[in-house]
Amino acid sequence: MNNTYYGKLIFELSKEGRCGYSLPKNELDNYKMSALPANLMRYEAPCLPEVDELTVVRHYTNMSNNNFGVDTGFYPLGSCTMKYNPKINEDMAAHRDFTCLHPLQDVDTVQGALEVYYNLQTSLAELSGLKEFTLNPFAGAHGELTGLMVMRSYHASRGDDKRTKVIVPDSAHGTNPASAAVCGLDVVVVKSRPDGTVDVDDLRPLLDDTIAGMMMTNPNTLGIFEHNIAEIAKLVHDCGGLMYYDGANLNPMLGVCRPGDLGFDIMHINLHKTFSTPHGGGGPGSGPVGVREGLEQFLPNPRVVRHEEEDGHHYTIENNDNSLGFISGFLGNFAVVMRAYTYILTLGHENVKNVGPLATLNANYVKESLKDCFELPLTGVCKHEFVFDGLKDKSTGVTTLDVAKRLLDYGFHAPTIYFPLLFHEALMIEPTENESKETLDSFIEVMRKIAKEAKEQPEMVKTAPHCTPVRRLDDTQAALKPIVTYRELVNQE
C-alpha cells in the first residue's frame, strides 16, 4: 500500500509491505453477497500505515507516557480537586457482577446495583445534611441545571411565576450563570467584599419577589469560607427564594460542615471531585443533586426506592408525577457511582471527617511557604485552595502563564491560571488532602526556584517549557485554529 498522501509521507513508522495483522481471505465474490448498499462500499484500499504489531504497541505506549495525570505527578489545579482515585475503586467498578448488567433488565435481577444506588443516595444525604438525592445527572454542570430546574418547579407549583432571577456572586464559577441562562433564568450579580466574601450590603437591595434563588459556593472560589452564610440564607429565604449550593468546593467541608445545616435547600455534588472518581477530558462524571425536605417530589425521574418487607427489603425504580421529568437516560453513570460508593465505604465514618481538615492544612502550608515570592491578595486562613496574583516581583515582565509553562519543565502540572477573574494574574492552587509533605515540599521548592529564575533569568521562564515533547505554543491560534488531525498538519507544510 502506498503510504503517501498528496505526495507527502504521512506515516513516519510505516514501511511498505510490513504487516501486523492479516484478515481471512474475502470469500464474497466482488461484494455481491454484501448487505451494504453501493454508496457505502469501499472499492479502493484506504490509506493506512503499514506497521508490525510491536511498532504499534510501542508507539501508543510511548504516546501514553506523554500524558500527565494524578497517577504520574502532582496535579494542583485549583477548583478542580484532582485527588487520587484509589485502585480499589477501579476494581469494584470493573467487577464482572456489575459490568455485565443492562439497564433494561428486570428490577428483580439487579437488586444489588439498585442497593448501591440507594445506599450512595442516603450516604450523600447524610454527609450533606439534606433529605434526598438523585444520581441521574451526568456532570457538575448537568447537576446545576437539574438543581435550578427543581428550583423553578418548586416556584411553579406555588403559582409564583414572577421568580425568574438568580443571584450569583461575582467570584462564582462560570457554570453558574451559564446553567441559569440555560434554565431560562436571568442572572443578577452580587459583588464581593475586599476579603473575598459576598457583600451582604450589596445583596439586600437585590432581593425582591422576582428572585428565584441564590447560587453560592462555600468555601468560595477564592478558598474563603463565607462566614455570613447564615445571614445570607435568611435574607434569601425571607424574600421567598431558595439557596443553591454549588458543590464544586465541598471537599474542605467533608465531614466537618454540612451545606444543609447552613441553610441551603438544593445542591449538587461532583462525585468526580469530592469522592475521588476520575475526571478530566470531558468525563466520565457525575453530579448528584440533593434537596431539603419538601422538595423531594421535584427531583427528576426515575428514582430508586427502598421498600421494607417481612423477609428483608426490595428496591424498585419509580416515577413521580410531580417530578420535573427526565434529565438523563436511566440512572446516571453507574461505574462512577460505584467508585464513589467504594471510596465512602473505604474511608468509613471515622475517616471521612479527616478529609476536610487535611485538605485545608495542605493548602495553608503551601500558601504560607510561598507568600514571600508570590503576591497574596487575600491573607488569613484559606480552606482547600488559595489564589496568588502572580509573582511578587513583576519587574522583569514574567507572567502567570510563563510560571505555569515553566512548571512543566520540572514535572509538575500547572495550577489553574487566570481564574478567578477578580485578579489579573490569578494563579489558583489546590493540593487536596492526598498529597504528602514531601510532595508539597518539592512543589514549593520548584515554585521558589521559578520565582528566582524570573528575576535572574527571565527569558528562561518566558520561553518555557524547554523539556516537554511540545514546546511553547501560540495559545491564541491554538484556540482559534486548532490542528486536530495528522492529515491537516501535512497539508499545511
N, C-alpha and C positions, 0 to 999 in steps of 0.2 A: 504494500500500500504506500502511496506517495505521502510522505509526512510534511509536505509543504502546503502553504496556503497563500494564494496570490504571489507565488514565487518566493515566499519567505519561510524560513524554518520556524515552526511554532511549538515543536515539542523537543526541548533540548535533550531529553533522555531517550528519545525514540531512535531505533535503528531498524532500517528496512529489513523485513524478513524475520525479525525477532518475535517470538510468540510466548505469551504467558498462559494462555488457555485456549483450547480448541473445542468448538461446539460439534455435536454429532452432525454427520452429513445430512443435508436437507433432502428428505425423501419426497417432498412435494414437487410435482412436475411444473416448472415455470409458474409457481404460485397459484396454479389453477385450483388447488384444494384449499387455499386460504380463505378464511371468512372475512378478511379485511377488505374494505372497499378499495377500488383502484386509486382513488385520490389520496389514500393514506399509505399506499405501498411505497417502499424504497426500492429503486431499480439500480442505484449506484451505491457502492460501498461508502460509508461515512468516513470522514477524515478523523481518524483516531490514532493515538500514539501506539507504536509497536514496541512493546517492552516486555521483559520477563517478570515473573511474579516477585522475585526478590527485589528487583528495582522498584516496583510499585510499593511494596511493603516499606522499604527504606525511605522512599520519597514521602509517603504520608506520615510515617513515624517522625521523620525529621521536621516535617511541617508542624506536626502537633507539638513538638518540643519548643516551637517558637511562640506558642500560646502562653499567656500568663493567667494564672488562676490562684485561688486561695490555697490550693494544694501545693503550689510551687513557690509561693512567696507572700510577703506582707502586702495586704490589699486595703489601704486605709481610706477608701472612698467615703467621704462624708455624706451622710444622709442615705447611705445605701446598706449599711450593716452587713458587710461582706464577711460574715462569720463562717467558721469551718463547718462543713457538713460531715458529721461522723459517719464512718463507713457502715456502721450497724444500721443506719437509716436506709442506706442503699440495699443492704441485704434484705431488709424487711420489705422494701418496696418491690424488690425483684423476686420475692418468694413465689414459687410456682402456684401456690394455692390462691394467690391474688392475681397474678398476671394472666392466668387462664380464664378469668371471669369475663362475662359480657354484660353490658348494661341492660340488655333486654331480657336477661334471664328472669325466671320467676323468682319473686322475693324470697320464697322458702328455700331456694338453693343458694342464696347469697347473704344469709343471716350474719355470717362473720364479717363481711365487708360493711354491711349496714351498721353493725355494732361499732366498728371502727369510726364510721362517720358520726354516729350518735355520741360516742364517748369523747371524740375530739370536740364536738359542739359543746358538750357540757363542761369540758375542761377549759375551753376558751371563755365560756360564760363565767366560770369561777375565777379565772385569772383576771378578767376584765371588769367584774362587778356588774355585768349585765344579765338579762333574763334568758335570751335565746339567740342562737347563731344560725346562719345558713352558710354552707360551704360552697355554694354554687358559683360565685364569681371567680373568674379565671386569673385575675391580677389585681394589684392595688388600685389602679385607676378604674378598673371594672367594678371593684368594690365601692369606690367613691360614688360612681354613678348609681349603683344599686342603692346605697345608703341615701342619696339625695332623692331617689325615686320613692323610697319609704317615706321620706320627709314630705314629699308632695302628696303621696297617697293619704297620709295622716291628715293634712290640711284639707284635702279634697273630701275626705269622709265627713268632715265637720262643715262642709259648705263654705270654707274660708278660702275663696278663690283669689282674694287680693294679695295673698302672700306669694310674691314672685321674685323676691330678692334674697340673696345670701351674702352675709358679711364674711369677708376674707381678709386676714392681716396682710400687710404689705411684705411680710417676711415669709409668706406661705410658699409651699411647693407649687410649681406651675400647673400641676394636675388639678389643683383645687378649683381655680377659676375655669379651667378647661372643662372639667366634669360638670360644673354648674351650668356652663353655657350649653353643653350637650343636652343637659336635662331641661333646658328651656328656662333657666333662672338667670336673672340679672345679678351681676357681681357688684357689691359695694365694698370698697377698700377701706379698712381702718388702719390708721398709722401706728407705728411703733414708737416707744419712748427711747431716749438715749441709751437705756440699759438693755434694749432689745426686746422688751416685753410689750404687750398690747397697751396702747394708751387708752385707759378707761374713760378719760375725759373726752377723747375724740370719738369713743364708741357711743356714749349716751345720746347725742343728738341724731344718730343714725337709726335709732330704734323706734319703730312705729308699727302699725298694723299691716304693713306691706312686707315685713321681714319674715321669711320662712324659717330661717335659722342662721347659725354661725358655724363656720368650719375653722377648726383650730388643730394645731399640732402641739403637743406638750410632752416633753420639752420642745421648744420651737426649733426652727431650722438653724438658729444660731447656737443651739445647745443649751439654751437658758430655760429654766423652769418658770412657767407663767404663775407667779406667786399670787396674782389677783384672780385666779381662775374661779374661786367661789363667788366673788362679786360679779364677775363677767357672766357666769352661768345664771345667777339670779336676775340680772338685768335682762338677759335674752328671754328667760322663761317668763318674766313679768310682762313682757310685751307680746307674749304668745308664741314665741319662736322656739325651735329645738336646737340643742347643741350637738354638733357633729365632731367626732374625734377622728382625725387622720392618724392612723396607726403606724405611719412610717417611722416614727421615733419612739415606739413603745419599748424598745429594748432596755433603756435605763430604768424604766418603771417596773419591769417584770419582777414580780414577787415582792415589790415594795409599795407600790401605789396603783390603785385601780381607777381607770377612767370613769367607770360608773359611779364611784364614790365621790368623784369631783364634780358631778352634775351633768355628765354627758349622756345623751339619750340614744345616740346612734354612733357606731364606729365601724371601721374596717381594720382588719389586721393583715399585714403582709406575712404570710407563712414563710415566704422565701426570704424574709429578713429575720424577724424576731425568732422564728423557730427553725432556723438553720438549713432549710431546704435550698438546693442550688438555684441560682438565678443569674441573669445576665444574658445579653444577646437576644433578648426578646422572650425569654421563657425557659422552662415552664414556670408558671407562677400560680398563686392562689391568694385571693383577697376576701376571706370570710367576712360577713357583715353581722354585727350583733346589735341588739336593740334592748331597751329597758322594758320592764313590764308594761303592758298596754299597747305595745307596738308590734307584738309578735305576728298578728294576723296579716300584717302588710308585707312580711318577708316573701321573697319570690318562691314560686312553686318549682319543683316539688320539694317536700321536706321529709326527712326521716323521723318517724315517730315510734316511740317505745311503748309497748303495751304489757302490763303486768298480768300474768296468768298463773293458774294454780301450779303448773309444772315449771315455772320459770318466767321468762319474758320473750316477747316476739316483736320483731321490727317490721314496720310497713313503710311504704312510700306513698305519701298522701298529698293531695292538693287542697288548697283553701280558697273558697270563693271570694274572700276579701283581699286576697294576695294582689300584689302589683303585677303579677303574671310571671312569665318565664324570661329569664335573662341569660340562660345558657342551656346547652344540651345536657340532660341527665343531672348528675350531682357534682359537677366540678371535676378537678384534676385529682383522681384517686391516688395516684402514685405520690403526688406532693402531700396530700392529706396523710398518707401512710408514713411518710418521712417525718412530718411534724408530730404526729402522734407518738412515734417511736422516740423522738427527741424528748418529749414531755415525760414519757414513762422512764426513760433513761436517767433524766435529772431527778425525778421524784419530787415530792413535796418539800423535802428537806434541802434540796439544792437549787430549785427554781429561784428561791429568794436570794441566791448569791449572784445571779446574772446581772441585775441592775447595778448593784454596788461595785462589782468588778469592772463593768464597762465604764462606769463613772471614774473609778480610780485610775484606770489606764489612760483615759482621755486627759484627766488633770495632770497626770505625770508627764505626758508628752508636752502638754501646753506650758507647764511651768519650766520645763527643761529647755524650751526653745524661745521663750518670750523675749529674751535679750537679743536674739538675732532676727526675729520676725515681729512685725507690727501687730500688737494685740489690741484691737479696738474696744473689746469688752472684757474687763478684768473680773476677778472673782471666780467662784467655783462654777464650772460648767457641768453638764451631765455627760451624755455619751459622746459628744463631739464639740468642736470649737472652731472658730474662724480666725485666721490671720488675714491681715490686709497687706499681703506681700512682704517683701524684705523691709527690715527696719531702716537699713541704709540703701536708699534708692538712687544714690548719686551716679552710679555707673549705667543706669538705664536697664538693668536686668529685671525682667517682668516675672509675674507668677507663672506664665506659660513656659518661660525659659527654665525656671526652677523645676517645673513638672517634667519637662523633657530631660533635664539632666539627671533626675532621679532614676530614669530608665537605665542609664549607664551603670548605676550601682545596684541594679537588680531589684528595685522597688517599684511597685505600681504607683503612679501619681495619685495624690488625693483629688477630691473634687475641686475644680478651679472655676473662678468667675461666677460662683454661686454661693450664697445668695447675692442678689443684685444690689444689696444695701452697701456693699463695699467694692470699690473699683478694682482692687487686686485680690479679691477673695480667694482664699485657699483653705478649704474645709476638710478637717481631718477627723476620722472616726476609727479608732483602733480595735474596737469590740473587746469583749471580755476574754476571748480565747487566747490572745497573744501573750507570750511570756515576757518577763522583764528583759531577758537577753535580746529578744527580737526588737522590742521597743528601744532599747539602748543602741542597737545597731542603726535603727532608723534615725534616732536623734543625732547620732554621730555623723551620719551622712548628710542630714539637713544642715548641721552646723558647718560641715565641710563645704557644702554648696554655697552657703552664705559667705564663707571666706573666699571661695573662688569668685563669687560675684563681685567682690571688692578688689581682688588682686589679679584675677584673670577673667574679666567679664566676657571676652569673646569666646572663651571655652564654654561658658554657660549659654551664651546667646546662640551658639551653633550646635548645641546638643540636640539629639543624642549622637554619640560617636561609636557606640559599641553594639548597636542593635541591627538586625537584618535590614531594616528600612530606616534611613536617616531622616533628617528634618524635612517634613512635607510642607507644602503650601496649603495650610488648613482651609483657607477660603476657597481655593479652587477644588480641593478635595471634597468639600461640602457641595459646591455648586456644580462641578463637573467630574463626578467620581468615575474612575475607570474600574469597572467591576468584572470584566472578562479578559482572558488572555488574548483573545482574538482582537478585541478593541485596542489593546495595547500595541499589538503588532501593526495594526492599521495606522497607528499614529507615528510609528517610527519612520 
